[in-house]
Amino acid sequence: MRTMLRIVAIAFLCTAYADAQQASPAWQPPPPTPGALKPQQATIKADTVEFVLQPKEGMEYKYRLERDAAFLFSWSASAPVHYELHSVPDGAPSDFAETFDKQDDRPGATGSYTAPFTGIHGWYWQNRTDEPVTLKLSATGFFTESQEFRRGQAPRSKKF
């Protein structure tokens, strides 16, 4: 009787092993992902800037990017600020901007951005407090110029 139980147990285990082998086919790689690689003609650039926003003051800092060019960014503020990440395509009316992120009371943000069109792409920050706020921005990417806009001042630009 024991021999018979052993034979049945071994047969059961062999059948279970064979079923498990058939149930999990060999791993197959997924098909290639179109658009995952975006070669760039431009040289990668790095920019680190620091600003002081006076009480109730706002300003913009944007990068010139060609379509499909990208950058990585990180910014932090010494106190929470209102901000918008937006872009203006070349040739657009002066009052047009496409907004991608808009938030209040943020002390910073990190991320990546890929330009959906050629133009200027960046942030508007506003200090809504009664004290000065220091803002630090670091970006690395395929931009060719930065532009700073403040009310009552001529725009400032930096070529890369």
Contacts in CASP RR format, 6 or more apart in sequence:
PFRMAT RR
TARGET T0000
AUTHOR 0000-0000-0000
METHOD contacts of the structure
MODEL  1
MRTMLRIVAIAFLCTAYADAQQASPAWQPPPPTPGALKPQQATIKADTVE
FVLQPKEGMEYKYRLERDAAFLFSWSASAPVHYELHSVPDGAPSDFAETF
DKQDDRPGATGSYTAPFTGIHGWYWQNRTDEPVTLKLSATGFFTESQEFR
RGQAPRSKKF
38 68 0 8 1.000
38 70 0 8 1.000
38 114 0 8 1.000
40 69 0 8 1.000
40 142 0 8 1.000
42 66 0 8 1.000
42 69 0 8 1.000
42 142 0 8 1.000
42 144 0 8 1.000
43 142 0 8 1.000
44 140 0 8 1.000
44 141 0 8 1.000
44 142 0 8 1.000
45 140 0 8 1.000
45 141 0 8 1.000
45 142 0 8 1.000
45 143 0 8 1.000
45 144 0 8 1.000
45 160 0 8 1.000
46 138 0 8 1.000
46 139 0 8 1.000
46 140 0 8 1.000
46 141 0 8 1.000
47 63 0 8 1.000
47 137 0 8 1.000
47 138 0 8 1.000
47 139 0 8 1.000
47 140 0 8 1.000
47 143 0 8 1.000
47 146 0 8 1.000
47 158 0 8 1.000
47 160 0 8 1.000
48 136 0 8 1.000
48 137 0 8 1.000
48 138 0 8 1.000
48 139 0 8 1.000
49 61 0 8 1.000
49 136 0 8 1.000
49 137 0 8 1.000
49 146 0 8 1.000
50 134 0 8 1.000
50 135 0 8 1.000
50 136 0 8 1.000
50 137 0 8 1.000
51 59 0 8 1.000
51 61 0 8 1.000
51 125 0 8 1.000
51 134 0 8 1.000
51 135 0 8 1.000
51 137 0 8 1.000
52 132 0 8 1.000
52 133 0 8 1.000
52 134 0 8 1.000
52 135 0 8 1.000
53 59 0 8 1.000
53 81 0 8 1.000
53 125 0 8 1.000
53 126 0 8 1.000
53 127 0 8 1.000
53 132 0 8 1.000
53 133 0 8 1.000
53 134 0 8 1.000
53 135 0 8 1.000
54 127 0 8 1.000
54 132 0 8 1.000
55 127 0 8 1.000
55 129 0 8 1.000
55 130 0 8 1.000
55 131 0 8 1.000
55 132 0 8 1.000
56 126 0 8 1.000
56 127 0 8 1.000
56 128 0 8 1.000
56 130 0 8 1.000
57 126 0 8 1.000
57 127 0 8 1.000
57 150 0 8 1.000
57 151 0 8 1.000
58 124 0 8 1.000
58 125 0 8 1.000
58 126 0 8 1.000
58 127 0 8 1.000
58 150 0 8 1.000
58 151 0 8 1.000
59 124 0 8 1.000
59 125 0 8 1.000
59 148 0 8 1.000
59 149 0 8 1.000
59 150 0 8 1.000
59 151 0 8 1.000
60 122 0 8 1.000
60 123 0 8 1.000
60 124 0 8 1.000
60 125 0 8 1.000
60 147 0 8 1.000
60 148 0 8 1.000
60 149 0 8 1.000
60 150 0 8 1.000
61 122 0 8 1.000
61 123 0 8 1.000
61 125 0 8 1.000
61 137 0 8 1.000
61 146 0 8 1.000
61 147 0 8 1.000
61 148 0 8 1.000
61 149 0 8 1.000
62 87 0 8 1.000
62 88 0 8 1.000
62 120 0 8 1.000
62 121 0 8 1.000
62 122 0 8 1.000
62 123 0 8 1.000
62 146 0 8 1.000
62 147 0 8 1.000
62 149 0 8 1.000
63 71 0 8 1.000
63 120 0 8 1.000
63 121 0 8 1.000
63 122 0 8 1.000
63 139 0 8 1.000
63 143 0 8 1.000
63 145 0 8 1.000
63 146 0 8 1.000
63 147 0 8 1.000
64 119 0 8 1.000
64 120 0 8 1.000
64 121 0 8 1.000
64 143 0 8 1.000
64 144 0 8 1.000
64 145 0 8 1.000
64 146 0 8 1.000
64 147 0 8 1.000
65 71 0 8 1.000
65 115 0 8 1.000
65 118 0 8 1.000
65 119 0 8 1.000
65 120 0 8 1.000
65 121 0 8 1.000
65 142 0 8 1.000
65 143 0 8 1.000
65 144 0 8 1.000
66 115 0 8 1.000
66 118 0 8 1.000
66 119 0 8 1.000
66 142 0 8 1.000
66 144 0 8 1.000
67 115 0 8 1.000
67 116 0 8 1.000
67 117 0 8 1.000
67 118 0 8 1.000
68 114 0 8 1.000
68 115 0 8 1.000
69 114 0 8 1.000
69 115 0 8 1.000
69 141 0 8 1.000
69 142 0 8 1.000
69 143 0 8 1.000
70 112 0 8 1.000
70 113 0 8 1.000
70 114 0 8 1.000
70 115 0 8 1.000
70 141 0 8 1.000
70 142 0 8 1.000
71 112 0 8 1.000
71 113 0 8 1.000
71 139 0 8 1.000
71 140 0 8 1.000
71 141 0 8 1.000
71 142 0 8 1.000
71 143 0 8 1.000
72 111 0 8 1.000
72 112 0 8 1.000
72 139 0 8 1.000
72 140 0 8 1.000
72 141 0 8 1.000
73 109 0 8 1.000
73 110 0 8 1.000
73 111 0 8 1.000
73 112 0 8 1.000
73 113 0 8 1.000
73 137 0 8 1.000
73 138 0 8 1.000
73 139 0 8 1.000
73 140 0 8 1.000
74 109 0 8 1.000
74 110 0 8 1.000
74 111 0 8 1.000
74 137 0 8 1.000
74 138 0 8 1.000
74 139 0 8 1.000
75 108 0 8 1.000
75 109 0 8 1.000
75 110 0 8 1.000
75 123 0 8 1.000
75 135 0 8 1.000
75 136 0 8 1.000
75 137 0 8 1.000
75 138 0 8 1.000
76 107 0 8 1.000
76 108 0 8 1.000
76 135 0 8 1.000
76 136 0 8 1.000
77 106 0 8 1.000
77 107 0 8 1.000
77 108 0 8 1.000
77 125 0 8 1.000
77 133 0 8 1.000
77 134 0 8 1.000
77 135 0 8 1.000
77 136 0 8 1.000
78 133 0 8 1.000
78 134 0 8 1.000
78 135 0 8 1.000
79 107 0 8 1.000
79 127 0 8 1.000
79 129 0 8 1.000
79 131 0 8 1.000
79 133 0 8 1.000
80 104 0 8 1.000
80 105 0 8 1.000
80 106 0 8 1.000
80 107 0 8 1.000
81 105 0 8 1.000
81 106 0 8 1.000
81 107 0 8 1.000
81 108 0 8 1.000
81 125 0 8 1.000
81 126 0 8 1.000
81 127 0 8 1.000
81 128 0 8 1.000
81 133 0 8 1.000
81 135 0 8 1.000
82 103 0 8 1.000
82 104 0 8 1.000
82 105 0 8 1.000
82 106 0 8 1.000
82 125 0 8 1.000
82 126 0 8 1.000
82 128 0 8 1.000
83 101 0 8 1.000
83 102 0 8 1.000
83 103 0 8 1.000
83 106 0 8 1.000
83 108 0 8 1.000
83 109 0 8 1.000
83 123 0 8 1.000
83 124 0 8 1.000
83 125 0 8 1.000
83 126 0 8 1.000
84 99 0 8 1.000
84 101 0 8 1.000
84 102 0 8 1.000
84 123 0 8 1.000
84 124 0 8 1.000
85 99 0 8 1.000
85 100 0 8 1.000
85 101 0 8 1.000
85 102 0 8 1.000
85 113 0 8 1.000
85 121 0 8 1.000
85 122 0 8 1.000
85 123 0 8 1.000
86 97 0 8 1.000
86 98 0 8 1.000
86 99 0 8 1.000
86 100 0 8 1.000
86 102 0 8 1.000
86 121 0 8 1.000
86 122 0 8 1.000
86 123 0 8 1.000
86 124 0 8 1.000
87 97 0 8 1.000
87 98 0 8 1.000
87 100 0 8 1.000
87 115 0 8 1.000
87 116 0 8 1.000
87 117 0 8 1.000
87 119 0 8 1.000
87 120 0 8 1.000
87 121 0 8 1.000
87 122 0 8 1.000
88 96 0 8 1.000
88 97 0 8 1.000
88 98 0 8 1.000
88 119 0 8 1.000
88 120 0 8 1.000
88 121 0 8 1.000
89 96 0 8 1.000
89 98 0 8 1.000
89 117 0 8 1.000
89 118 0 8 1.000
89 119 0 8 1.000
90 117 0 8 1.000
90 118 0 8 1.000
90 119 0 8 1.000
98 116 0 8 1.000
100 113 0 8 1.000
101 109 0 8 1.000
104 128 0 8 1.000
113 121 0 8 1.000
113 122 0 8 1.000
115 121 0 8 1.000
120 147 0 8 1.000
123 137 0 8 1.000
125 135 0 8 1.000
127 133 0 8 1.000
143 160 0 8 1.000
144 159 0 8 1.000
144 160 0 8 1.000
145 157 0 8 1.000
145 158 0 8 1.000
145 159 0 8 1.000
145 160 0 8 1.000
146 157 0 8 1.000
146 158 0 8 1.000
146 160 0 8 1.000
147 155 0 8 1.000
147 156 0 8 1.000
147 157 0 8 1.000
148 155 0 8 1.000
148 156 0 8 1.000
148 157 0 8 1.000
149 155 0 8 1.000
END
